[in-house]
Every structure is written in C-alpha cells, then in structure tokens.
Amino acid sequence: MKRVILLAGLLGLATVAALLHGQLDVGPSVLWQGLVTGEGPGALILDTIRGPRVATALGAGAVLGLSGTIFQTLFRNPLAAPDLLGFNAGAGLAIIAGIAFGIALPAPVLAAAGGLVVAVLVGLLAYRRGHGTPALTIILVGLGTGFTATALATFLMTLLPGTAAAEAQRWLTGSLAARDWGHAGQVWGIGVPLALLAFAQARHLMAMELGGELASGLGVRVERTRWQVSATAVLLAAAGVAVAGPVPFVALMAGPFGARMTGARGPAGRMAAGAAAGALIVVLADLLARATLPGLQLPVGVATGLLGAPYLLWRLSREMDRGDL
Amino acid sequence: MRRALLVALLLAASVALSLSTGVRSITLAEALSAVTAYDLHDPAHVTLMAIRLPRLVAGLVAGAALGVAGTVMQTLTRNPLADPGILGINAGAAFALLLGAAVLGRSDQGAVALFAFPGAALASLAVFSLGGGLRGEAGPVRLTLAGAALNALLLSMVTALVLIRQDSLDILRFWVAGSLTEAVYRPVAGMALVMLAGAALAFLIAPLIEALSMGANVARGLGTQPARVQAGGLVAVTLTTGAAVAIAGPIAFLGLMAPHLARAAAGASMRAQLLISAALGAIILTLADVAGRLVLAPGEVRAGIMVALLGGPLFIWIARRLRPGAMS
C-alpha cells in the first residue's frame, strides 16, 4: 500500500513540476492563483501553454504503459511490447499515409487501423501450424514488421512537400509540442473506456498467464482470448500514438517499472501500476526534453529513446544472465 | 561458374542502367563516347562524367562494402539476422560523422569521413559484447535485440544532435539520409581503398572465421585463436561499414540481403560467398538507386529507403524460418 502511495505521489509531483518548468519557470503560488482565480499567468499556463500538453502526456503515457503491460503478461515475456512488436510503427505509418494521400479520417481512427493491421499481420506471419509459436518468434517477426512499416512511412514522407515532411518527421519521433485540449480529450475519452474493457479482461489474462494448456483446462478459449485481449491492447497503444506519435520504449519500460515500484502481483494490479508508470515516464521525459537545454525543445521521443534504449540493453543482459533468453 | 557469369551479367546491366537512367536519358553509345572522346561542351558527357559516374562508383563501393560486412557478421556470429544497419553499426558511424562535423564546424568531407571508423568500431564492439559475442554465445535473438536497442539509442542521439545544431542541419543531414545523390562531394576514391583493405582482410581470414563458426572449442581444436579471429573480423566489419557510411550514409538491410542471396548462389565456401556477396551488394544498391530515380521522377527516393522496403520483408522471412533451438 505504501508503495502504491509512493508511485501516486511521484506522479503528482511530476505533473506539478511539468506545469511549473519549461522555457519559462513559474512559482507554485502563481500556478495556485491561476487555478483558484482562473486569471493571471498561472491560468494561462494551465489553460493553454502547459495544461493540455501535460494532460495529453499523462493520457498517452498511461495507455501506452497499460498496453505494454497487457502484452508482456499475455506473452509472458518482458520484451513483448507494442513498440518492439511494430504496432506503434504501424499506427505511425497509417497517420503518415493519411497525410500523404489526404485521407480525411481522424488521427485516432487511422492509428487504430494501422496498429490493428500490423498486429494481425504479425500474428499471421509468426503463426506456425502444429506447434505453438514461441514468443521470441513473435518478437522477431514484430521487429521486422516494424522495420518495414518504418521504411514505408519514410518512403511516403518523400511524397510530402518539405515543410509537411519535416513536421511528419518530428511527429514520427514522438512529440507533444503544441497539443491542445482536443488532443487531451481524445486520448482520455478513448483511453478510459478501453482501460475499463482491459480491466474487465484481466480475469482471462490471469488464466492465460498460467500458460495455454492450464488456461484451456480452466475453460478459457485460449486462441480467442489471446486475440480479444491483444485487440484491446493494440487499440490502447494506437490511442497513445494518435496524440503523441510512436514514442519509443514507454510501453516496454512501464510494466516492469510499475510492478517493481508497487510490488503488484495480480494482472489487474500490474496493469494499474503499468499505466501509472507509463504516465510518469512520459511526463518526466517530456519535461526533461523541453526544459533541460535553454532555448531548445527536443521531441519527447528523443528523451524516451535516450532513456529507454539503455534500459532495454540492461534488461537483455539481465535476462541473459538468468538464462531466459 | 554459370552463377558467377550470371552475377557478372547482372552487374554489367545495373552499371548500364545506372549510367543511362535519370532526368536526362543517355544512350550507351553516348556513355562510351564520353569515356573515349570526352567533349566538354556536350551536356550529356558532362552529366555522365560529373554526376552519374561518381554516383555509380559510390554505389558500387558502398554496396560491395556492405555485402562483405554482412557476410563477415553473419558467419562470425552465426546469426542469419546480422546486418550493419540492424545491429546499430551504421548508426554508430553516422553519429560519429555528425559529431565530427559538429566539432570541426565544417563539412570538410575528407577529414569528417574519417570519424566513421572509430564510430563503427565502437558500435561493433558494443553490440558484440552486449549480445554475448565476446563469450562466443551471441544467439540471433540476443544479438538482434541488443542491436535494435543500440540502434534506437544512437538514432535518438543523432536526432538530438541535428535538432540542437540547427545551423548545421544541412551539413549534418545528408549523411543520415542513406543516399548516393551527394556522391560527388564524398571521398569516394579514398574510401574505395579502405573498403578494399577491409574486404581483403575478410577474404584472408575467411577460413579462420569458418572454423570459429563451428564453435569456439572446435576452433581451438583446429588451432585457431578465437579472440584473434574475432578481432580480425571486427576490423574487417569496421573498415567496410565505415567506408560505406562515409560515402552513402547508413544503409540498412543490404548487409542482410546480399549474403543470403550469395549463400544460395555460391554454396558453402565463405570466400566464394564474400566475392558473390560483394558483387550482389553493389548490384542491389545500384539498382535501388536507379529505382529511386524512376518511381517519383523527376523527384528522387533515397536508395536507402528502396533497399529497406525490400529488406524488411526479408528480415521477417528469415525470422520465421529460425528454428526454435537456434533462438538463444
């Protein structure tokens, strides 16, 4: 319980810090005044400058973290995250394709479609008849599908005029620049129902975690459950990608990080912890990216890349020492 | 023998295509007369000698270099998914190049190109040791994931550097693109020599690498010293990858593709594979460059993108075929 409060406290602190700091720092009293009276510089920061950005970061981080935790539990492998599996790249590709071909669909719809198409592709390509598909085959096939989707997105970007291409490049890196309340509403509005659905599926996830045979012995339809739960998790990741771009490594890091911090054991507990950890990671990474170098705003994806890649390397060497990989 | 002939024919065809295709079509007769009787006032001759030929040579050198690098890496690590791009060695060379350009504050092509080599060397060393290669246990999954992580880290650093030094964006940008358009400005001749040195080293130690690929114990029994062979292999990979990045930017998947096709064409001997793989690398990159000129004409698609569009699906195909026993 104590550790749950610690994670929640950290999240609160990070949120406040993200509102206070940036190219221009303000004091807590200014922010408080803005919150209470709705006037002054504090209100401006809350309403337009940093409020929507931080709200979007929290939402995107939470859905990505939740998605990663679900996949990691489902495949019983800490490397099974939507970014490594190529789903984020698929969602990104769909959005770039939307810009390039002038498809007038909302970004979340495009992202969801792209993520789902890639997920189905990875599932079909990795599937091997007769014997069960090893999680590592799925991960490698997902990695390759992600490479291909990224190559296609880069190809489509050459079709765009210069400024649009630069914007698309920034977007593909994962950026929270110039987010408004529309973005925040989008990710929360879509994320909350999906999260509720995911928690409703947690019971199945617990059975799946025991392994395919035990789960089917308990009366769970394994293949169907796997597809259903995966679909929810893909849509969650797509909701995040739609507002923040394919921010790398958040989904990968959030699950283990949240579980470690809170000590949560059951799937539902770990899912909640993973969502909170994802939100914490994105808010902190965005703060780091925009407030450490004066006069310079780096996209949040650069910061999560700089943090996340060493984490993946460390994780790999640990798995290797334990002989799991 | 027939296959070697086929590869030679393909090479000749891609050379001819690369010289004749572009905004201005040039006939082969014109190309021949440009070489034999160069006329400064004939625009076709000038285009050919000043733009197309350097571009072709750069593609041939970089393609051959990546073919050699891929073959050495795949045999040395017994990893069919090894490629200088996927394992982050390209990104290491590119990052070092950008850092060099930023530190020197200029785009002096010759001096800046030299930074590619320490970058490639450090990245190779890092990914081999992180992937367990130094202990002779670099399984495909482990090495590929370590490479993907290293690649992501280095690309984040490249992005950060390019965004921080916006003034030098133009100097920096062209080396990250994976393109042959800037070939005229690159030290192609010098890098061709470096590539040849790396390829010669690989050819020389190929039997030792083959012995090592049977396992460290077998290799020791055959009288080879695993650490030395690995060091030699790393030097060959560094020289070839560094040369390729210095003239063409980081091109991924070519080092994956060429060795696989070469194995099908050349059989089991690594020396034969090296030769065929170098030729195939040169052919694929040249054809990718030609295709990039055609698909969006009069615009261009970078050769690196065209290669990646083919390489991604190939990666999936190989990953599917990995036996579960060979995974770790």
Interface residues (C-beta under 8 A of the other chain):
Chain A: L79 L84 L125 A126 R128 P134 L136 T137 I139 L140 V141 L143 G144 T145 F147 T148 A149 T150 A151 L152 T154 F155 T158 L159 T173 P248 F249 L293 L296 L298 P299 G301 V302 G305 L306 G308 A309 P310 L312 L313 L316 S317 M320 L325
Chain B: L81 I86 L130 G132 G139 P140 V141 R142 T144 L145 A146 A148 A149 L150 A152 L153 L155 S156 M157 T159 A160 L163 I164 A252 F253 L296 G299 E300 V301 R302 I305 A308 L309 G311 G312 P313 F315 I316 A319 R320 L322 P324 M327 S328
